[in-house]
């Protein structure tokens, strides 16, 4: 079995379903922005995970496609509203919804997307419907909590690692975890297996976000696809900042705090100074070790699954590709 072909086929299934179900109708000014954000690209990682999880537990991806769509529509809804909160001009290299239209359109079209996400569950049988919607609602509220923690942390310099890990778990990882658990639910997997696949997704999601923090400062701009040093310019208190503050001696700690009080503007000097503190304090080594720890936690969760070794290796390969940014 060619694992990469399996993933490519699932992505194609998702794209076809988006084209078939997300259409522009009246009032066009409500639905055109929804169609725009849904067609804007992205890896479709979460819905692909839902379909893959369904199949590794012996289910049919067709039965999981509506749950996958709910996840993808919700994810994109959250991006529309996040971009308004962040006043972001670009998303995936294209104009954001609120910039292309206006803020009111972004709010209302986002609201409609949240409702549409729930509509995708309507064709499931009552018991399955209840399981899927309960998980989905729990996850959706956690994503909102994660976003609020992120906003709260902007004005704090005393954020602990545990608080930060909780924030990224809620803001990013729980949606990856829920995507996988939903696939398992549609395939009729046992409660234990559904929980193990959730843990796999959650730990992989945390590792992915921690790696994102690291690559933002130390990655290669071309392969990373974003401006390197963006988090530093924006004074974002990532794991690197939190641990550098904890590990540094008083003088360096003070310097770091002062650098993070500067108004966000592009400064190669500031980025270089902060990166030096990150390295010398040991924050970089700590971050790399934590990424490895959560990646291993994810793969340990796979060992508990009652699925074939071939299916375990498919999930592991997907996880490794994700961490190598080849997907």
Buried (B, 14 or more C-beta within 10 A) or exposed (E): EEBEEBBEBBBEBBBEBBEEBBEBEEEEBBBBBBBBBBEBEBEBBBBBBBBBBBBBBEBEBEBBBBBBBBBBBBBBBBBBBBBBEEEEEEBEEBEBBBBBBEEEBBBBBBBBBBEBBBEBBEEBEEEBEEBBBEBBEEBBEBBBBBBEBBEEBEEEBEBEEEBBBBBBBBBBBBBBBBBBBBBBBBBBBEEEBBBBBBBBBBBBBBBBBBBBBBBBBBBEEEEBEEEBBBBBBEBBBBBBBBBBBBBBEEEBBEBBEEBBEEEEEEBEEBBEBBBEBBBBBBBBEBBBEBBBBBBEBBBEBBEEBEBEEEBBEBBBBBBBBBBEBEB
